Amino acid sequence: MPVLDPALAGSDQSLSAAYVDAVLPDLLCHYGLSREDILARAGIEEERFSRPEQLLPLVDVLRLFLVIMQASGDTGLGFEIGRRVRPRSYQVLGYVILASRDLGQAIDRLIRFESLSGKLGETRIDHGDGVVRLQWLCPLSGEPARYLVEAAITGWVAFIRPLLPERLAPQAVCFRHAPPADITRYQQYFDAPVQFDADFDGVVLDAELLNAPLNTADPGLAGMMEREARELLAEFDVNTNLASAVRAAIYRQLAGGEPSLESVAQALGLTARVLSKRLTAQSLRFPEMLDSLRKTLAELYLQDESLSLTEIALLLGFAESSSFSRAFRRWRGVSPNQYRRC
């Protein structure tokens, strides 16, 4: 299984819990896997899906999907995730797209409000001679990027196809990564030429498709949902930035010892009281954010055999390895060495 870069734990990249929770049941059923077992192996608590508006750090999402890939042996996991995307996977973003007048307006709203589903990649549209090129810019590279790209692009087709009067058939579906051993399921699903080793990730559409009306168009609902999406986006940006900034500050301070609410607040130009109040307003608590980040990093560091337990303890801000070992037993129910041998 690919090893994730620990630096991802301190990034602001994320995905909505609602998206993950919407695709997970059918995905696990497809592979014959147990939700409880997979979440346990990924180190993700079920309660993290209890608030659909919550964002899951990308490092945790990737670890979850990589655990599923390891259990299933399917390198086409991203494609299978994307096939299972439905409007409810995106909540408000999904419904504002559903109510759109036509495909062009739906794509415009996808671009404007896509961060409501998480802070990840960026969608762009380029107009050419009779065609439009809808591309997705992934912030990552390497093996994890392949799963994200396939999930995003396949998800576009899965979402939009049922909303058009006729079956959506792109002129081409393009991926920059190399092809898998068997591309049959890709060709059958997209019903279009699938190009690997392409110069962009996305789809090529006939420009006339932008004028295709959606079966679910609702002008009244569209106006209401657009207003709600704008309001949520303004609030979302503030909340996301705070949570991400706190995680990043904790990450930067860990190697120097255990970060405190006061030291993180100072790094953000706030008082401890103000930071605590703002976190509470988002149902967040500093000790839990610190504990969660340490847990994620510990599991990533333990994959690096060159790091001793003492070195990992220091990287996590623990004064001694015994404190790290006690914390890890609380997180995982086994010692760090036992976890490493699994």
C-alpha positions in Angstrom: 0.0 0.0 0.0 1.4 3.5 -0.9 2.9 5.4 2.1 1.3 8.8 2.6 3.4 11.8 3.2 3.1 12.9 6.9 3.1 16.6 5.7 -0.4 15.9 4.5 -1.5 15.9 8.1 -0.7 19.6 8.4 -2.3 20.7 5.2 -5.7 22.4 4.7 -6.9 19.8 2.1 -10.1 18.1 3.1 -13.3 16.3 2.0 -16.8 16.5 3.4 -17.9 13.7 5.7 -21.2 13.7 3.8 -19.4 12.7 0.6 -17.5 9.9 2.2 -20.5 8.6 4.1 -22.7 8.7 1.0 -20.4 6.5 -1.1 -19.1 4.2 1.6 -22.1 1.8 2.1 -22.4 0.8 -1.5 -18.7 0.7 -2.0 -18.1 -1.6 0.9 -21.0 -3.8 -0.2 -19.5 -4.0 -3.7 -16.3 -5.4 -2.2 -17.9 -7.5 0.5 -16.2 -5.6 3.3 -17.3 -4.7 6.8 -17.7 -1.0 7.6 -16.7 -1.6 11.3 -13.6 -3.5 10.3 -12.5 -1.0 7.6 -13.0 2.1 9.8 -11.1 0.4 12.6 -8.2 -0.5 10.3 -8.1 3.1 9.0 -8.3 4.5 12.6 -11.4 6.6 11.9 -14.2 6.7 14.5 -17.8 6.3 13.4 -18.8 9.4 15.2 -16.9 11.5 12.7 -19.7 10.9 10.3 -22.4 12.1 12.7 -22.1 15.7 11.5 -22.4 15.7 7.7 -21.1 19.3 7.4 -17.8 18.2 9.1 -14.7 18.1 6.9 -12.4 15.1 7.1 -8.7 15.9 6.7 -7.5 14.6 3.3 -4.8 12.5 5.0 -7.6 10.5 6.9 -9.7 10.1 3.8 -6.8 8.8 1.7 -5.9 6.4 4.5 -9.4 5.1 4.6 -9.6 4.6 0.8 -6.1 3.0 0.7 -7.2 0.5 3.4 -10.2 -0.4 1.2 -7.9 -0.8 -1.8 -5.6 -3.0 0.2 -8.5 -5.2 1.4 -10.1 -5.4 -2.1 -7.0 -5.5 -4.2 -8.8 -3.2 -6.7 -6.5 -0.5 -8.1 -9.6 1.0 -9.8 -11.0 2.1 -6.5 -11.2 5.7 -7.5 -13.4 4.8 -10.5 -15.6 2.7 -8.3 -16.0 5.5 -5.8 -17.0 8.0 -8.5 -19.6 5.6 -9.9 -21.4 5.8 -6.6 -21.7 9.5 -6.4 -25.3 10.8 -6.0 -26.7 14.3 -5.4 -26.9 13.7 -1.7 -23.1 13.0 -1.7 -22.7 16.8 -2.1 -25.6 18.1 0.1 -26.2 21.8 -0.7 -23.8 21.7 -3.7 -25.7 18.8 -5.1 -29.1 20.3 -4.8 -28.1 23.7 -6.3 -26.7 21.8 -9.3 -29.9 19.7 -9.5 -32.1 22.8 -9.7 -30.0 24.3 -12.5 -31.6 25.3 -15.8 -29.2 23.5 -18.1 -25.8 21.7 -18.1 -23.9 25.0 -18.6 -25.4 26.5 -15.5 -24.9 23.3 -13.5 -21.1 23.4 -14.4 -20.9 27.1 -13.6 -22.3 26.3 -10.1 -20.1 23.4 -9.7 -17.1 25.6 -10.3 -18.3 28.4 -8.0 -19.4 26.3 -5.1 -17.2 23.1 -5.3 -15.3 24.0 -2.1 -18.6 23.2 -0.2 -17.7 19.5 -0.7 -14.2 20.1 0.7 -11.0 21.9 0.0 -9.3 19.7 -2.6 -8.9 20.2 -6.3 -10.1 22.9 -8.7 -12.4 22.5 -11.6 -11.9 24.6 -14.8 -13.7 24.9 -18.1 -12.1 25.8 -21.4 -14.1 26.6 -24.5 -12.7 25.5 -27.9 -13.9 25.0 -31.4 -17.3 23.4 -30.9 -16.2 21.6 -27.7 -15.6 22.4 -24.0 -12.9 20.8 -21.9 -13.9 20.4 -18.3 -10.7 19.6 -16.3 -9.9 18.9 -12.7 -6.6 20.0 -11.2 -5.5 17.7 -8.4 -3.2 19.2 -5.8 -1.4 15.9 -5.2 0.9 13.7 -7.3 1.8 10.1 -7.4 -0.3 7.1 -6.6 -2.9 8.8 -4.2 -3.6 11.4 -6.9 -4.8 8.6 -9.3 -7.6 7.6 -7.0 -8.7 11.2 -6.4 -8.7 12.0 -10.1 -10.7 9.0 -11.1 -13.2 9.5 -8.3 -13.7 13.2 -9.2 -14.1 12.7 -13.0 -16.2 9.6 -12.8 -18.3 11.3 -10.1 -19.1 14.2 -12.6 -20.5 11.7 -15.1 -22.4 9.7 -12.5 -24.0 12.9 -11.1 -25.0 14.6 -14.3 -25.9 11.7 -16.6 -29.3 10.9 -15.1 -30.3 14.6 -15.1 -30.1 15.0 -18.9 -33.0 14.1 -21.3 -30.5 11.8 -23.2 -27.6 9.8 -21.9 -24.5 11.9 -21.4 -21.8 10.7 -23.7 -18.6 12.7 -23.5 -16.5 13.0 -26.6 -13.6 11.7 -24.5 -12.7 11.0 -20.9 -9.1 11.8 -20.1 -6.7 10.8 -17.4 -3.0 11.8 -17.2 -2.0 8.6 -15.4 -1.0 5.4 -17.1 -3.8 2.9 -18.0 -4.7 0.0 -15.8 -4.2 -3.5 -17.1 -7.9 -3.7 -18.1 -9.8 -0.7 -19.2 -13.0 -2.5 -20.2 -15.1 -1.3 -17.3 -14.0 2.3 -18.0 -15.0 2.1 -21.6 -18.3 0.4 -20.8 -19.3 2.9 -18.1 -18.4 6.1 -19.9 -19.7 4.9 -23.3 -17.0 7.1 -24.8 -13.3 6.9 -25.7 -11.2 6.8 -22.6 -7.7 8.2 -23.0 -4.9 7.5 -20.5 -1.5 9.3 -20.5 -3.5 12.3 -21.7 -2.4 15.9 -21.3 -5.2 16.7 -18.8 -7.6 15.1 -16.3 -11.2 15.6 -17.3 -13.8 15.3 -20.0 -14.3 16.7 -23.5 -17.9 17.6 -24.2 -19.8 18.8 -27.3 -20.4 22.5 -26.7 -24.0 22.1 -27.6 -24.5 19.9 -24.5 -24.1 23.0 -22.3 -27.6 24.1 -23.5 -29.2 20.7 -22.7 -32.0 21.3 -20.1 -31.9 19.3 -16.9 -34.8 17.0 -16.0 -34.6 18.4 -12.5 -34.6 22.1 -13.4 -36.5 24.2 -10.9 -36.1 28.0 -11.3 -37.7 28.8 -7.9 -35.7 26.2 -6.0 -32.6 27.2 -7.9 -32.7 30.8 -6.7 -33.3 29.7 -3.1 -30.5 27.1 -3.2 -28.1 29.6 -4.8 -28.6 32.0 -1.9 -28.1 29.3 0.6 -25.0 28.1 -1.2 -23.5 31.6 -1.2 -24.2 32.0 2.5 -22.8 28.6 3.4 -19.7 29.3 1.3 -19.0 32.5 3.2 -19.4 30.7 6.5 -17.6 27.6 5.2 -14.5 29.6 4.2 -14.2 31.1 7.7 -14.7 27.8 9.5 -12.5 25.8 7.2 -9.7 28.3 7.4 -9.7 28.3 11.2 -9.7 24.5 11.6 -7.0 24.1 9.0 -4.9 26.9 10.4 -5.1 25.3 13.9 -4.1 21.9 12.5 -1.2 23.5 10.6 0.0 25.4 13.6 -0.1 22.3 15.8 1.8 20.3 13.1 4.6 23.0 12.9 5.0 23.1 16.7 4.9 19.4 17.5 8.6 18.7 16.9 9.4 21.4 19.6 7.3 19.8 22.3 3.6 19.5 23.0 1.8 22.6 21.6 -0.5 24.4 23.9 -3.7 26.4 23.2 -1.7 29.5 24.1 1.2 28.8 21.7 -1.1 28.0 18.8 -3.3 31.0 19.5 -0.2 33.2 19.6 1.0 31.8 16.2 -2.4 32.7 14.8 -2.4 36.2 16.2 -5.2 35.5 18.7 -5.6 35.1 22.4 -6.2 31.7 23.9 -9.6 32.8 25.0 -10.7 34.0 21.6 -9.3 30.9 19.9 -11.1 28.6 22.4 -14.3 30.5 21.9 -14.1 30.2 18.1 -13.4 26.5 18.2 -16.2 25.9 20.6 -18.6 27.7 18.2 -17.7 25.0 15.6 -18.0 22.2 18.1 -14.2 21.7 18.1 -11.9 21.4 21.1 -8.2 22.0 21.0 -7.2 18.9 23.0 -9.1 16.6 20.7 -7.6 18.3 17.6 -4.1 17.8 19.0 -4.9 14.2 19.9 -6.4 13.4 16.5 -3.4 14.9 14.7 -0.9 13.0 16.8 -2.8 9.8 16.2 -2.8 10.3 12.4 0.9 11.2 12.3 1.9 8.3 14.6 0.4 5.8 12.2 2.2 7.4 9.2 5.5 7.6 11.0 5.3 4.0 12.1 5.3 3.0 8.4 8.8 4.4 8.2 11.1 1.6 9.5 14.0 4.0 9.7 12.4 5.9 12.5 12.8 4.6 16.1 10.0 4.9 18.6 12.0 7.5 20.5 12.3 9.6 17.3 8.6 9.2 16.6 7.8 10.3 20.1 9.9 13.4 19.8 8.3 14.2 16.4 4.9 14.0 18.0 5.9 16.4 20.8 6.0 13.7 23.6 8.8 14.2 26.2 9.5 10.5 26.3 8.7 7.3 24.3 6.8 5.8 27.2 4.2 8.7 27.0 3.9 8.0 23.3 3.4 4.3 23.9 0.6 4.9 26.4 -1.1 7.3 24.1 -0.8 4.8 21.2 -2.3 2.0 23.2 -5.3 4.3 24.0 -5.7 5.1 20.3 -5.2 1.6 18.8 -5.4 -0.9 21.7 -1.9 -2.2 20.8 1.6 -1.0 21.4 3.5 0.9 18.6 5.7 -2.1 18.0 2.7 -4.5 17.7 1.1 -2.1 15.2 4.3 -1.8 13.2 4.5 -5.6 12.9 0.9 -5.9 11.6 
